[in-house]
Amino acid sequence: MTMRWLVLLVAISASASSAQVVRIWPHAAPGSERWTQHEVTERSARYGTVEFDVTTPTLTAFLPNHARATGTAVIIAPGGSFRGVTVGVEGEDVARWFQQHGIAAFVLKYRVLDYHAPGNASLPIDSAAQYAIADGVQALRVVRRHAAEWAIDANRIGFVGFSAGGMLASRVLLQPEPRDRPDFAVLVYGAPFGAMPDIPPGLPPVLMLWAQDDHVAAPAMQRFSAALRSAGEPAQQKVFDRGGHGFGLRHQGTSSDGWIDVAYDWLRDRGLLSGHGDRGARR
Protein backbone atom coordinates (compact mmCIF):
# COMPACT_ATOMS: atom_id res chain seq x y z
CA MET A 1 0.00 0.00 0.00
CA THR A 2 1.38 3.41 -0.90
CA MET A 3 1.64 6.15 1.70
CA ARG A 4 -0.63 8.38 -0.41
CA TRP A 5 -3.41 5.79 -0.36
CA LEU A 6 -3.01 5.25 3.37
CA VAL A 7 -3.30 8.99 4.00
CA LEU A 8 -6.50 9.10 1.94
CA LEU A 9 -7.97 6.23 3.91
CA VAL A 10 -7.13 7.66 7.31
CA ALA A 11 -8.54 11.06 6.27
CA ILE A 12 -12.06 9.66 6.21
CA SER A 13 -12.08 9.18 9.97
CA ALA A 14 -11.17 12.80 10.59
CA SER A 15 -14.69 14.15 10.18
CA ALA A 16 -17.99 12.52 11.10
CA SER A 17 -20.04 15.47 9.94
CA SER A 18 -18.88 15.73 6.34
CA ALA A 19 -18.61 13.11 3.63
CA GLN A 20 -15.13 12.24 2.42
CA VAL A 21 -13.99 10.17 -0.52
CA VAL A 22 -11.40 7.40 -0.81
CA ARG A 23 -10.20 5.35 -3.76
CA ILE A 24 -10.72 1.64 -3.07
CA TRP A 25 -7.75 0.39 -5.13
CA PRO A 26 -4.22 1.61 -4.32
CA HIS A 27 -3.40 1.85 -8.03
CA ALA A 28 -5.45 1.58 -11.22
CA ALA A 29 -8.36 -0.80 -10.75
CA PRO A 30 -7.37 -4.23 -12.08
CA GLY A 31 -8.77 -5.08 -15.47
CA SER A 32 -9.44 -1.51 -16.55
CA GLU A 33 -5.93 -0.07 -16.61
CA ARG A 34 -6.26 0.80 -20.30
CA TRP A 35 -9.70 2.37 -20.20
CA THR A 36 -9.58 5.81 -21.77
CA GLN A 37 -13.02 7.28 -21.09
CA HIS A 38 -13.36 10.33 -18.86
CA GLU A 39 -15.86 10.42 -16.02
CA VAL A 40 -18.89 12.64 -16.57
CA THR A 41 -21.27 13.94 -13.89
CA GLU A 42 -24.83 14.77 -14.86
CA ARG A 43 -27.99 15.80 -13.04
CA SER A 44 -31.27 13.96 -13.47
CA ALA A 45 -34.65 15.25 -12.31
CA ARG A 46 -35.54 11.71 -11.22
CA TYR A 47 -32.26 10.38 -9.83
CA GLY A 48 -30.24 13.47 -8.87
CA THR A 49 -26.51 13.11 -9.47
CA VAL A 50 -25.51 10.38 -11.92
CA GLU A 51 -21.91 9.43 -12.75
CA PHE A 52 -21.01 8.00 -16.17
CA ASP A 53 -17.85 6.40 -17.59
CA VAL A 54 -16.45 5.68 -14.13
CA THR A 55 -12.88 4.33 -14.22
CA THR A 56 -11.77 5.10 -10.64
CA PRO A 57 -14.05 3.42 -8.08
CA THR A 58 -14.44 5.19 -4.76
CA LEU A 59 -16.23 5.08 -1.43
CA THR A 60 -17.82 8.22 -0.04
CA ALA A 61 -18.04 7.93 3.75
CA PHE A 62 -20.90 9.27 5.86
CA LEU A 63 -19.89 8.60 9.47
CA PRO A 64 -22.39 9.17 12.28
CA ASN A 65 -21.89 11.31 15.31
CA HIS A 66 -20.12 9.28 17.99
CA ALA A 67 -22.98 9.74 20.44
CA ARG A 68 -25.41 8.02 18.06
CA ALA A 69 -23.09 5.48 16.45
CA THR A 70 -24.32 1.89 16.61
CA GLY A 71 -21.17 0.29 15.22
CA THR A 72 -23.06 -1.01 12.19
CA ALA A 73 -22.08 0.02 8.66
CA VAL A 74 -23.57 -0.30 5.20
CA ILE A 75 -21.94 -0.09 1.80
CA ILE A 76 -24.50 1.39 -0.57
CA ALA A 77 -24.44 0.33 -4.22
CA PRO A 78 -26.69 2.63 -6.31
CA GLY A 79 -28.29 1.52 -9.56
CA GLY A 80 -27.82 2.71 -13.11
CA SER A 81 -28.03 -0.37 -15.37
CA PHE A 82 -24.21 -0.57 -15.30
CA ARG A 83 -24.26 2.39 -17.68
CA GLY A 84 -24.05 4.98 -14.92
CA VAL A 85 -24.14 5.18 -11.12
CA THR A 86 -27.09 7.02 -9.56
CA VAL A 87 -25.17 8.37 -6.58
CA GLY A 88 -27.94 10.86 -5.71
CA VAL A 89 -31.32 9.45 -4.74
CA GLU A 90 -30.01 5.86 -4.45
CA GLY A 91 -26.70 6.78 -2.87
CA GLU A 92 -25.98 9.94 -0.91
CA ASP A 93 -29.60 10.55 0.12
CA VAL A 94 -29.81 7.05 1.56
CA ALA A 95 -26.37 7.38 3.18
CA ARG A 96 -27.38 10.55 5.01
CA TRP A 97 -30.49 8.82 6.36
CA PHE A 98 -28.40 5.96 7.75
CA GLN A 99 -25.80 8.39 9.09
CA GLN A 100 -28.48 10.34 10.97
CA HIS A 101 -29.71 7.07 12.49
CA GLY A 102 -26.33 5.99 13.84
CA ILE A 103 -25.23 3.75 10.96
CA ALA A 104 -22.00 4.43 9.09
CA ALA A 105 -22.69 4.54 5.35
CA PHE A 106 -20.31 4.30 2.41
CA VAL A 107 -21.56 5.09 -1.09
CA LEU A 108 -19.80 2.94 -3.66
CA LYS A 109 -19.12 4.54 -7.03
CA TYR A 110 -18.19 1.47 -9.05
CA ARG A 111 -16.78 1.10 -12.53
CA VAL A 112 -19.11 1.23 -15.52
CA LEU A 113 -18.24 0.63 -19.14
CA ASP A 114 -17.98 3.25 -21.85
CA TYR A 115 -21.11 2.37 -23.80
CA HIS A 116 -19.97 4.44 -26.76
CA ALA A 117 -17.10 1.98 -27.31
CA PRO A 118 -17.72 -0.62 -30.04
CA GLY A 119 -19.43 -3.74 -28.70
CA ASN A 120 -20.00 -2.54 -25.14
CA ALA A 121 -23.65 -1.64 -25.57
CA SER A 122 -24.50 -5.20 -26.65
CA LEU A 123 -22.61 -6.99 -23.88
CA PRO A 124 -24.66 -9.36 -21.69
CA ILE A 125 -25.33 -7.95 -18.25
CA ASP A 126 -23.03 -10.44 -16.51
CA SER A 127 -20.10 -9.19 -18.60
CA ALA A 128 -21.01 -5.55 -18.03
CA ALA A 129 -21.24 -6.13 -14.27
CA GLN A 130 -17.94 -7.94 -13.70
CA TYR A 131 -15.91 -4.82 -12.90
CA ALA A 132 -18.58 -3.44 -10.57
CA ILE A 133 -18.73 -6.74 -8.68
CA ALA A 134 -14.95 -6.75 -8.24
CA ASP A 135 -15.23 -3.22 -6.86
CA GLY A 136 -17.92 -4.38 -4.43
CA VAL A 137 -15.71 -7.15 -3.05
CA GLN A 138 -12.78 -4.74 -2.74
CA ALA A 139 -14.94 -2.08 -1.05
CA LEU A 140 -15.99 -4.59 1.61
CA ARG A 141 -12.35 -5.50 2.24
CA VAL A 142 -11.40 -1.83 2.62
CA VAL A 143 -14.17 -1.08 5.12
CA ARG A 144 -13.40 -4.21 7.15
CA ARG A 145 -9.68 -3.43 7.14
CA HIS A 146 -10.31 0.03 8.59
CA ALA A 147 -13.26 -0.80 10.83
CA ALA A 148 -11.47 0.16 14.04
CA GLU A 149 -10.44 3.56 12.67
CA TRP A 150 -14.04 4.32 11.70
CA ALA A 151 -15.58 3.00 14.94
CA ILE A 152 -17.29 0.15 13.09
CA ASP A 153 -17.86 -3.41 14.27
CA ALA A 154 -16.05 -5.53 11.67
CA ASN A 155 -18.80 -8.15 12.02
CA ARG A 156 -21.62 -5.68 11.26
CA ILE A 157 -20.82 -4.52 7.75
CA GLY A 158 -23.57 -5.04 5.20
CA PHE A 159 -24.51 -4.16 1.64
CA VAL A 160 -27.54 -2.17 0.53
CA GLY A 161 -28.01 -2.39 -3.24
CA PHE A 162 -30.50 -0.80 -5.63
CA SER A 163 -31.39 -2.19 -9.08
CA ALA A 164 -28.03 -2.87 -10.80
CA GLY A 165 -26.44 -2.15 -7.42
CA GLY A 166 -28.69 -4.87 -6.01
CA MET A 167 -27.23 -7.28 -8.54
CA LEU A 168 -23.76 -6.16 -7.47
CA ALA A 169 -24.67 -6.66 -3.78
CA SER A 170 -26.17 -10.08 -4.46
CA ARG A 171 -23.02 -11.24 -6.22
CA VAL A 172 -20.84 -10.04 -3.33
CA LEU A 173 -23.23 -11.89 -1.00
CA LEU A 174 -22.67 -15.10 -3.01
CA GLN A 175 -18.87 -15.00 -3.06
CA PRO A 176 -17.36 -18.50 -2.69
CA GLU A 177 -15.16 -17.41 0.22
CA PRO A 178 -17.21 -16.50 3.32
CA ARG A 179 -14.66 -13.84 4.27
CA ASP A 180 -15.58 -11.95 1.07
CA ARG A 181 -19.29 -11.81 1.93
CA PRO A 182 -21.01 -9.01 3.87
CA ASP A 183 -22.55 -9.70 7.26
CA PHE A 184 -26.02 -8.90 5.91
CA ALA A 185 -27.57 -7.66 2.69
CA VAL A 186 -30.57 -5.51 1.81
CA LEU A 187 -31.55 -5.84 -1.84
CA VAL A 188 -33.89 -3.09 -3.04
CA TYR A 189 -35.43 -3.88 -6.44
CA GLY A 190 -32.20 -5.54 -7.51
CA ALA A 191 -30.94 -9.14 -7.74
CA PRO A 192 -29.09 -11.26 -10.33
CA PHE A 193 -30.50 -10.06 -13.67
CA GLY A 194 -28.49 -12.49 -15.79
CA ALA A 195 -27.77 -16.17 -15.24
CA MET A 196 -28.61 -17.38 -11.74
CA PRO A 197 -25.32 -17.90 -9.89
CA ASP A 198 -24.61 -20.80 -7.56
CA ILE A 199 -26.02 -20.36 -4.05
CA PRO A 200 -23.36 -21.31 -1.46
CA PRO A 201 -24.34 -22.52 2.01
CA GLY A 202 -24.17 -20.44 5.17
CA LEU A 203 -25.24 -17.09 3.78
CA PRO A 204 -25.75 -14.10 6.10
CA PRO A 205 -29.25 -12.60 6.61
CA VAL A 206 -30.88 -11.16 3.50
CA LEU A 207 -33.80 -8.75 3.15
CA MET A 208 -35.40 -8.24 -0.27
CA LEU A 209 -37.67 -5.27 -1.00
CA TRP A 210 -39.57 -4.47 -4.17
CA ALA A 211 -42.92 -3.32 -5.52
CA GLN A 212 -45.47 -5.51 -7.26
CA ASP A 213 -45.76 -3.03 -10.11
CA ASP A 214 -42.01 -3.02 -10.78
CA HIS A 215 -41.87 -4.63 -14.21
CA VAL A 216 -38.09 -4.20 -14.40
CA ALA A 217 -36.93 -5.99 -11.25
CA ALA A 218 -39.86 -8.00 -9.88
CA PRO A 219 -39.17 -11.11 -12.02
CA ALA A 220 -35.50 -11.15 -11.00
CA MET A 221 -36.39 -10.64 -7.32
CA GLN A 222 -38.86 -13.52 -7.45
CA ARG A 223 -36.34 -15.82 -9.20
CA PHE A 224 -33.60 -15.03 -6.70
CA SER A 225 -35.93 -15.44 -3.72
CA ALA A 226 -36.99 -18.85 -5.05
CA ALA A 227 -33.35 -19.87 -5.66
CA LEU A 228 -32.37 -18.92 -2.12
CA ARG A 229 -35.34 -20.82 -0.71
CA SER A 230 -34.53 -23.92 -2.78
CA ALA A 231 -30.96 -23.81 -1.51
CA GLY A 232 -32.12 -23.67 2.10
CA GLU A 233 -31.05 -20.02 2.43
CA PRO A 234 -34.39 -18.19 2.48
CA ALA A 235 -34.48 -14.41 2.50
CA GLN A 236 -37.01 -12.28 4.30
CA GLN A 237 -38.96 -10.18 1.83
CA LYS A 238 -41.38 -7.30 1.73
CA VAL A 239 -43.36 -6.68 -1.43
CA PHE A 240 -45.09 -3.31 -1.65
CA ASP A 241 -48.29 -3.02 -3.65
CA ARG A 242 -47.12 0.10 -5.51
CA GLY A 243 -43.90 1.98 -6.08
CA GLY A 244 -42.59 1.01 -9.49
CA HIS A 245 -38.87 0.83 -10.15
CA GLY A 246 -36.17 3.20 -8.93
CA PHE A 247 -37.99 4.87 -6.05
CA GLY A 248 -34.92 5.25 -3.81
CA LEU A 249 -35.78 7.78 -1.12
CA ARG A 250 -38.16 9.75 -3.32
CA HIS A 251 -41.53 10.33 -1.65
CA GLN A 252 -44.18 9.11 -4.11
CA GLY A 253 -47.17 8.64 -1.83
CA THR A 254 -47.00 4.88 -2.38
CA SER A 255 -46.46 2.04 0.08
CA SER A 256 -42.83 1.77 -1.06
CA ASP A 257 -42.11 5.09 0.69
CA GLY A 258 -41.69 3.12 3.91
CA TRP A 259 -39.01 0.72 2.66
CA ILE A 260 -36.18 2.25 4.68
CA ASP A 261 -38.16 1.95 7.91
CA VAL A 262 -38.74 -1.72 7.10
CA ALA A 263 -35.00 -2.13 6.57
CA TYR A 264 -34.18 -0.31 9.81
CA ASP A 265 -36.57 -2.49 11.83
CA TRP A 266 -35.10 -5.59 10.20
CA LEU A 267 -31.59 -4.55 11.25
CA ARG A 268 -32.78 -3.79 14.78
CA ASP A 269 -34.58 -7.13 15.11
CA ARG A 270 -31.31 -8.92 14.28
CA GLY A 271 -29.38 -7.10 16.98
CA LEU A 272 -27.41 -5.09 14.46
CA LEU A 273 -28.28 -1.76 16.09
CA SER A 274 -27.60 -2.62 19.71
CA GLY A 275 -24.87 0.01 20.14
CA HIS A 276 -25.48 2.94 22.46
CA GLY A 277 -26.62 5.08 19.53
CA ASP A 278 -29.70 2.88 18.94
CA ARG A 279 -31.60 4.33 21.89
CA GLY A 280 -34.33 6.51 20.49
CA ALA A 281 -32.55 6.76 17.14
CA ARG A 282 -35.76 7.15 15.17
CA ARG A 283 -37.53 9.58 17.49
C-alpha positions in Angstrom: 0.0 0.0 0.0 1.4 3.4 -0.9 1.6 6.2 1.7 -0.6 8.4 -0.4 -3.4 5.8 -0.4 -3.0 5.2 3.4 -3.3 9.0 4.0 -6.5 9.1 1.9 -8.0 6.2 3.9 -7.1 7.7 7.3 -8.5 11.1 6.3 -12.1 9.7 6.2 -12.1 9.2 10.0 -11.2 12.8 10.6 -14.7 14.1 10.2 -18.0 12.5 11.1 -20.0 15.5 9.9 -18.9 15.7 6.3 -18.6 13.1 3.6 -15.1 12.2 2.4 -14.0 10.2 -0.5 -11.4 7.4 -0.8 -10.2 5.4 -3.8 -10.7 1.6 -3.1 -7.8 0.4 -5.1 -4.2 1.6 -4.3 -3.4 1.8 -8.0 -5.5 1.6 -11.2 -8.4 -0.8 -10.7 -7.4 -4.2 -12.1 -8.8 -5.1 -15.5 -9.4 -1.5 -16.6 -5.9 -0.1 -16.6 -6.3 0.8 -20.3 -9.7 2.4 -20.2 -9.6 5.8 -21.8 -13.0 7.3 -21.1 -13.4 10.3 -18.9 -15.9 10.4 -16.0 -18.9 12.6 -16.6 -21.3 13.9 -13.9 -24.8 14.8 -14.9 -28.0 15.8 -13.0 -31.3 14.0 -13.5 -34.6 15.3 -12.3 -35.5 11.7 -11.2 -32.3 10.4 -9.8 -30.2 13.5 -8.9 -26.5 13.1 -9.5 -25.5 10.4 -11.9 -21.9 9.4 -12.7 -21.0 8.0 -16.2 -17.9 6.4 -17.6 -16.4 5.7 -14.1 -12.9 4.3 -14.2 -11.8 5.1 -10.6 -14.0 3.4 -8.1 -14.4 5.2 -4.8 -16.2 5.1 -1.4 -17.8 8.2 0.0 -18.0 7.9 3.8 -20.9 9.3 5.9 -19.9 8.6 9.5 -22.4 9.2 12.3 -21.9 11.3 15.3 -20.1 9.3 18.0 -23.0 9.7 20.4 -25.4 8.0 18.1 -23.1 5.5 16.4 -24.3 1.9 16.6 -21.2 0.3 15.2 -23.1 -1.0 12.2 -22.1 0.0 8.7 -23.6 -0.3 5.2 -21.9 -0.1 1.8 -24.5 1.4 -0.6 -24.4 0.3 -4.2 -26.7 2.6 -6.3 -28.3 1.5 -9.6 -27.8 2.7 -13.1 -28.0 -0.4 -15.4 -24.2 -0.6 -15.3 -24.3 2.4 -17.7 -24.0 5.0 -14.9 -24.1 5.2 -11.1 -27.1 7.0 -9.6 -25.2 8.4 -6.6 -27.9 10.9 -5.7 -31.3 9.4 -4.7 -30.0 5.9 -4.4 -26.7 6.8 -2.9 -26.0 9.9 -0.9 -29.6 10.6 0.1 -29.8 7.0 1.6 -26.4 7.4 3.2 -27.4 10.5 5.0 -30.5 8.8 6.4 -28.4 6.0 7.8 -25.8 8.4 9.1 -28.5 10.3 11.0 -29.7 7.1 12.5 -26.3 6.0 13.8 -25.2 3.7 11.0 -22.0 4.4 9.1 -22.7 4.5 5.4 -20.3 4.3 2.4 -21.6 5.1 -1.1 -19.8 2.9 -3.7 -19.1 4.5 -7.0 -18.2 1.5 -9.0 -16.8 1.1 -12.5 -19.1 1.2 -15.5 -18.2 0.6 -19.1 -18.0 3.2 -21.8 -21.1 2.4 -23.8 -20.0 4.4 -26.8 -17.1 2.0 -27.3 -17.7 -0.6 -30.0 -19.4 -3.7 -28.7 -20.0 -2.5 -25.1 -23.7 -1.6 -25.6 -24.5 -5.2 -26.7 -22.6 -7.0 -23.9 -24.7 -9.4 -21.7 -25.3 -8.0 -18.3 -23.0 -10.4 -16.5 -20.1 -9.2 -18.6 -21.0 -5.5 -18.0 -21.2 -6.1 -14.3 -17.9 -7.9 -13.7 -15.9 -4.8 -12.9 -18.6 -3.4 -10.6 -18.7 -6.7 -8.7 -15.0 -6.8 -8.2 -15.2 -3.2 -6.9 -17.9 -4.4 -4.4 -15.7 -7.1 -3.1 -12.8 -4.7 -2.7 -14.9 -2.1 -1.0 -16.0 -4.6 1.6 -12.4 -5.5 2.2 -11.4 -1.8 2.6 -14.2 -1.1 5.1 -13.4 -4.2 7.1 -9.7 -3.4 7.1 -10.3 0.0 8.6 -13.3 -0.8 10.8 -11.5 0.2 14.0 -10.4 3.6 12.7 -14.0 4.3 11.7 -15.6 3.0 14.9 -17.3 0.2 13.1 -17.9 -3.4 14.3 -16.1 -5.5 11.7 -18.8 -8.2 12.0 -21.6 -5.7 11.3 -20.8 -4.5 7.7 -23.6 -5.0 5.2 -24.5 -4.2 1.6 -27.5 -2.2 0.5 -28.0 -2.4 -3.2 -30.5 -0.8 -5.6 -31.4 -2.2 -9.1 -28.0 -2.9 -10.8 -26.4 -2.2 -7.4 -28.7 -4.9 -6.0 -27.2 -7.3 -8.5 -23.8 -6.2 -7.5 -24.7 -6.7 -3.8 -26.2 -10.1 -4.5 -23.0 -11.2 -6.2 -20.8 -10.0 -3.3 -23.2 -11.9 -1.0 -22.7 -15.1 -3.0 -18.9 -15.0 -3.1 -17.4 -18.5 -2.7 -15.2 -17.4 0.2 -17.2 -16.5 3.3 -14.7 -13.8 4.3 -15.6 -12.0 1.1 -19.3 -11.8 1.9 -21.0 -9.0 3.9 -22.6 -9.7 7.3 -26.0 -8.9 5.9 -27.6 -7.7 2.7 -30.6 -5.5 1.8 -31.5 -5.8 -1.8 -33.9 -3.1 -3.0 -35.4 -3.9 -6.4 -32.2 -5.5 -7.5 -30.9 -9.1 -7.7 -29.1 -11.3 -10.3 -30.5 -10.1 -13.7 -28.5 -12.5 -15.8 -27.8 -16.2 -15.2 -28.6 -17.4 -11.7 -25.3 -17.9 -9.9 -24.6 -20.8 -7.6 -26.0 -20.4 -4.0 -23.4 -21.3 -1.5 -24.3 -22.5 2.0 -24.2 -20.4 5.2 -25.2 -17.1 3.8 -25.7 -14.1 6.1 -29.3 -12.6 6.6 -30.9 -11.2 3.5 -33.8 -8.7 3.1 -35.4 -8.2 -0.3 -37.7 -5.3 -1.0 -39.6 -4.5 -4.2 -42.9 -3.3 -5.5 -45.5 -5.5 -7.3 -45.8 -3.0 -10.1 -42.0 -3.0 -10.8 -41.9 -4.6 -14.2 -38.1 -4.2 -14.4 -36.9 -6.0 -11.2 -39.9 -8.0 -9.9 -39.2 -11.1 -12.0 -35.5 -11.1 -11.0 -36.4 -10.6 -7.3 -38.9 -13.5 -7.5 -36.3 -15.8 -9.2 -33.6 -15.0 -6.7 -35.9 -15.4 -3.7 -37.0 -18.9 -5.1 -33.3 -19.9 -5.7 -32.4 -18.9 -2.1 -35.3 -20.8 -0.7 -34.5 -23.9 -2.8 -31.0 -23.8 -1.5 -32.1 -23.7 2.1 -31.0 -20.0 2.4 -34.4 -18.2 2.5 -34.5 -14.4 2.5 -37.0 -12.3 4.3 -39.0 -10.2 1.8 -41.4 -7.3 1.7 -43.4 -6.7 -1.4 -45.1 -3.3 -1.6 -48.3 -3.0 -3.6 -47.1 0.1 -5.5 -43.9 2.0 -6.1 -42.6 1.0 -9.5 -38.9 0.8 -10.1 -36.2 3.2 -8.9 -38.0 4.9 -6.0 -34.9 5.3 -3.8 -35.8 7.8 -1.1 -38.2 9.8 -3.3 -41.5 10.3 -1.7 -44.2 9.1 -4.1 -47.2 8.6 -1.8 -47.0 4.9 -2.4 -46.5 2.0 0.1 -42.8 1.8 -1.1 -42.1 5.1 0.7 -41.7 3.1 3.9 -39.0 0.7 2.7 -36.2 2.2 4.7 -38.2 1.9 7.9 -38.7 -1.7 7.1 -35.0 -2.1 6.6 -34.2 -0.3 9.8 -36.6 -2.5 11.8 -35.1 -5.6 10.2 -31.6 -4.6 11.2 -32.8 -3.8 14.8 -34.6 -7.1 15.1 -31.3 -8.9 14.3 -29.4 -7.1 17.0 -27.4 -5.1 14.5 -28.3 -1.8 16.1 -27.6 -2.6 19.7 -24.9 0.0 20.1 -25.5 2.9 22.5 -26.6 5.1 19.5 -29.7 2.9 18.9 -31.6 4.3 21.9 -34.3 6.5 20.5 -32.5 6.8 17.1 -35.8 7.2 15.2 -37.5 9.6 17.5 
